[in-house]
Amino acid sequence: MRLALLTTLLLATTPAFALDAITYTGTLGDHEIVVELAAPGPNQLTGRYSYMAKGGDIPLDVNGSVGTSAITMLEEAPCTETTCVQNEQGDVEKPPIGGIWSVTLSGDGTLAGDWTPMDKSKSLPITLTEIGRRTLPDDTEITPYGLRDSTFELFYSEGTMFAPHTAPYEFAKMEVVMAEGATETLEGSTFHYVTDPRTKFPFPRILSLSDGSLIQQANEALERRHAALSFFAFDCMAQVYAGFGANEYSTGMNAGTLGQYDEENVVLSYLSPTVLNWVESGSTYCTGAHPNNHSDTYIVDTGTGEPFALANVFKGWVATARVGDADGEIDQQAARRALQDYYWNADRDSVDYAIANRAPGDDDLYQACETDDLIASNSALRFVPGDRVLFTIEGLPHVSFACSRDLLTVKLSDIPELLAPTAKDYFPSLK
């Protein structure tokens, strides 16, 4: 990854902490850490930090007393049923404190100071260097939770993305040595899986494409998604702290663990110089009513690294509604320029084709699941070797996830009636 180059471009000339959250790397004692800090008021700092060897965040709260030569912050300790009792408003008023940070900001942008445990048995030196910053949304609450929440919004807000320039703290945490798997081949292109030793699930990286074209943009897309899954896993670890939502009721759930993300199964199922797709499946759980049972396809334009518009291949793949809005008239061309801002599905002709040609299966289960209706509402497509497409059902809620199923696999050349004129641009075998 190229974090050092990217974050160099982010260093601002405005006064430290003006409207920014600033990311630092450095050491606490002998341990490598990453820190994100913001200023809720004069001579005050708050934020979060992580040991590189672990990845989960620890809250740093504003200290009530303001020093003159150094700024102090209170480092939270993990919650237990007795130390994080919530009040009638649902807040933990007095989170347990594990240590005190005392730091001084230098003119060159570095921070230095020390960490002292509550029993004052020892002190460890802290040395930090700024490596990036991000401007916070105007409505951000300047607390550890607010910083975490503003990062979450990158996944759900229109026009935003989770990337090194928008989340320098999270991507700094990804700067670890990955374990590399064996080289594999898909139709002349090669790849391997890499594994973060902290989150443990393998994720693909491209080594070469069959036509020798560049792999940088596609690998950056894979890096972003890998970092996103790690972010969710680390966030589950962090939820053992009151500053990230823990209380006496949540401590017995999966907070403080990886939330089964370490068991996530990621499979690269198609790789060509024009298109790549992979499937993420598993059952993750980090507090809440039920696990997130899922099997989801991600499709990317190999050349650009951007989400792939299936409408480029299938004329019946259409935007059905804008995310967050009621159904209405959709400008399909505009939707193709902002794929993630819309819900997408197959049109009636494509649905009818899938229903009429589905592979034989358990008819009783098919009827019990009302599968025809699910094909209409939850169709998904992904490419598989041999320039074929797999019709499947994805994205079902927890109560009906068992009804997910693959429907049929067919060569693209056998369904010209379903293809868009531009399909041949991505699959030369169609020319």
C-alpha positions, -999 to +999 in steps of 0.1 A: +000+000+000+010+036-006-001+052+027+031+072+032+027+089-002-010+095+002-008+110+036+021+133+027-004+150+004-028+154+033-006+174+057-023+207+061-009+242+068-038+252+090-033+253+128-032+219+144-066+204+152-086+234+137-114+213+123-094+182+118-088+148+133-051+141+130-035+107+127-002+099+143+021+069+143+047+062+169+054+043+200+041+038+235+070+023+253+082-004+230+049-009+213+040+005+178+007+025+179-016+045+157-034+075+172-062+098+160-068+130+180-092+160+178-096+191+200-131+196+215-118+228+232-088+249+240-059+229+255-081+197+252-076+166+233-097+134+228-095+105+205-086+069+201-056+047+196-046+012+187-017-011+192-005-022+157-002-058+170-039-059+179-059-035+158-088-027+182-093+009+193-090+022+229-108+055+238-089+085+250-112+108+269-109+145+277-095+151+312-115+175+333-084+194+345-064+213+319-026+215+324-006+245+314+025+228+299+009+194+288-025+181+278-038+151+296-062+124+284-078+095+303-074+061+287-104+039+293-102+004+306-124-024+293-159-027+307-172-053+330-208-059+343-199-039+375-177-011+361-199+001+333-234+004+347-256+026+325-279+053+339-316+059+330-305+076+298-285+046+288-251+063+293-221+050+313-213+081+334-180+069+349-161+046+325-132+027+342-099+044+336-068+024+329-042+051+325-033+088+319-017+103+289+002+135+292+015+150+259+030+182+246+026+193+210+058+205+193+061+232+166+070+205+140+038+186+145+051+159+167+037+149+201+057+136+230+049+127+266+042+097+287+016+071+298+011+063+334-012+036+348-037+045+375-017+029+402+013+051+391+035+020+393+055+030+361+055+054+332+062+047+295+073+073+270+050+083+241+065+096+208+042+104+179+046+119+144+017+132+123+011+112+091-023+124+080-055+143+088-091+145+078-116+173+080-146+162+102-182+167+092-197+198+108-220+178+130-193+155+144-193+150+181-157+155+192-155+123+213-139+089+208-173+076+197-179+106+174-146+100+156-155+063+152-190+072+140-178+097+114-158+069+099-188+046+098-207+073+079-182+069+050-199+036+042-235+050+042-234+087+031-240+097-005-208+107-023-183+094+003-160+064+003-138+046+027-103+052+014-068+063+026-076+100+021-109+099+040-098+075+067-061+078+073-063+064+108-079+031+097-056+027+067-025+034+089-036+004+109-035-018+078+003-012+074+013-047+087+031-075+070+005-098+054+010-136+051+010-145+014-007-176+001+002-197-030-002-183-065-034-193-082-045-190-118-079-180-133-080-182-171-044-169-176-045-143-148-028-149-115-035-139-079-030-150-043-046-145-010-030-123+018-039-126+054-037-099+081-023-118+112-048-099+134-081-105+116-070-139+101-093-141+070-076-144+036-084-117+010-073-117-027-046-096-045-039-097-082-004-107-093-009-104-131-036-102-158-037-124-188-031-096-213-003-080-192-024-049-184-019-029-152-032-042-119-028-011-096-064+002-097-079-032-092-056-040-063-064-007-046-101-016-048-093-050-031-071-032-005-100-009+003-125-037+008-100-057+028-095-027+051-133-022+054-138-058+067-109-053+091-125-021+103-157-039+112-137-066+130-116-041+149-148-021+158-162-052+174-131-055+195-135-019+205-170-023+217-158-036+250-151+001+260-178+024+273-165+051+249-176+028+220-209+018+234-203-009+260-224-012+292-232-039+317-256-055+293-233-058+263-202-071+279-215-107+278-220-106+240-193-107+214-179-072+221-142-075+226-138-102+200-134-102+162-171-110+159-164-141+137-149-119+110-118-142+115-140-169+100-151-149+070-148-168+037-137-147+007-134-163-027-122-147-059-145-163-085-137-144-117-107-124-129-101-110-164-085-078-177-120-061-177-140-076-148-133-092-114-157-104-088-155-121-054-179-135-028-178-128+009-198-152+030-200-160+067-220-154+099-207-124+118-220-112+151-210-083+173-239-077+198-275-072+185-305-095+180-290-120+156-259-129+135-254-114+101-256-145+079-246-134+045-232-143+011-226-112-010-210-106-045-187-077-052-180-068-089-153-044-099-140-029-132-105-043-133-092-014-153-105+014-131-110-002-098-145+012-096-177-007-089-188-025-121-221-015-138-238-047-147-259-026-170-229-026-193-234-063-199-272-069-192-297-046-207-322-057-180-301-047-150-317-015-138-317+009-109-349+005-090-347+033-064-322+058-050-308+048-016-328+065+011-356+077-013-390+063-022-395+046-055-398+071-084-386+079-119-349+069-122-325+084-147-307+052-156-276+069-171-272+090-140-275+060-119-247+042-137-224+071-128-232+067-091-237+029-087-236+028-049-262+055-045-289+032-060-306-001-055-302-024-085-321-055-097-332-075-127-360-063-149-391-085-156-376-102-187-345-112-167-365-125-138-387-145-161-357-160-178-342-171-144-375-186-133-380-205-165-345-219-167-335-224-131-317-256-122-338-284-108-339-285-070-361-292-040-395-281-053-410-282-018-383-258-005-387-237-036-424-233-030-420-227+008-395-200+001-418-183-025-387-183-046-403-167-076-409-136-055-374-137-042-360-139-077-379-107-085-368-089-054-333-103-047-317-114-079-279-112-081-254-120-109-218-128-109-194-140-136-176-174-135-148-188-157-157-196-193-174-162-199-205-175-180-229-158-156-244-173-125-279-162-115-284-164-078-304-149-048-286-127-024-292-101+003-320-119+022-328-108+057-319-130+087-354-147+088-352-159+052-315-163+046-319-201+043-338-194+011-307-181-006-297-203-036-279-204-069-304-207-098-285-214-130-252-209-148-252-200-185-227-189-211-231-153-221-230-162-258-262-183-252-283-154-240-279-126-266-315-115-259-305-104-224-272-087-233-265-050-238-247-038-269-216-030-248-213-065-234-187-074-261-165-046-248-160-065-216-162-101-230-143-102-263-156-138-269-189-121-277-175-102-307 
